[in-house]
Amino acid sequence: MNSDPRDRRPLARIGRALIEVAFIIFLYYSNLLMGEFTVTSGHGKTLAFAVSDIFTVTNFSIGMISALIGFAVFHSLRKWL
């Protein structure tokens, strides 16, 4: 079995990029969830209500744009350093 390790390299880059973007989105949504309970901790507020309140198309688009910008910044810093 003579496999070339360079064949997997583009897939590894794509996988690393997806993991980094997903992690930034995770941090964004966890911050939104904490803010939902901190700012508006009304009586009877449940986790289900908070989750339905933060998972919107607008929040997802903001999170995705922020994640892509964050990935680009970290990628350029990685190359520069």
C-alpha positions in Angstrom: 0.0 0.0 0.0 1.8 3.0 -1.3 -0.4 6.0 -0.4 0.7 9.5 -0.8 0.1 11.6 2.3 -0.4 14.7 0.2 -3.7 13.4 -1.1 -5.3 13.9 2.4 -3.9 17.4 2.9 -6.8 19.4 1.2 -9.3 17.4 3.1 -7.5 18.1 6.4 -7.5 21.8 5.6 -11.2 21.8 4.9 -11.9 19.8 8.1 -9.8 22.1 10.2 -11.6 25.2 8.7 -15.0 23.6 9.4 -14.1 22.8 13.0 -12.8 26.3 13.7 -15.9 27.9 12.2 -18.2 25.6 14.1 -16.3 26.4 17.4 -16.7 30.1 16.8 -20.4 29.6 16.2 -20.6 27.5 19.3 -19.0 30.3 21.4 -21.4 32.9 19.8 -24.5 30.9 20.7 -23.3 30.1 24.2 -22.7 33.8 24.7 -26.2 34.6 23.4 -27.7 31.9 25.8 -25.9 33.3 28.8 -27.0 36.8 27.9 -30.6 35.6 27.5 -30.6 34.4 31.1 -28.6 37.3 32.6 -30.4 40.2 31.1 -33.9 38.9 31.0 -34.2 36.5 33.9 -37.9 36.8 34.2 -40.1 34.5 36.3 -40.9 31.2 34.5 -38.2 31.6 31.9 -37.2 28.1 30.7 -34.3 26.8 28.7 -36.7 25.8 25.9 -37.9 29.4 25.6 -34.4 30.8 25.7 -33.2 28.4 23.0 -36.2 29.2 20.8 -35.5 32.9 21.3 -31.8 32.8 20.2 -32.0 30.3 17.3 -33.2 32.6 14.6 -32.1 33.2 11.0 -30.8 36.6 11.9 -28.7 35.3 14.7 -27.4 32.5 12.6 -26.4 34.8 9.8 -24.6 37.1 12.2 -22.8 34.1 13.8 -21.8 32.7 10.4 -20.4 36.0 9.2 -18.6 36.6 12.4 -17.2 33.0 12.3 -15.9 33.5 8.7 -14.3 36.8 9.6 -12.7 35.3 12.7 -11.4 32.3 10.7 -9.9 34.6 8.1 -8.2 36.7 10.8 -6.8 33.7 12.6 -5.7 32.1 9.3 -3.9 35.2 8.2 -2.2 35.5 11.7 -1.2 31.9 11.4 0.5 32.5 8.1 2.1 35.8 9.2 3.6 34.4 12.4 
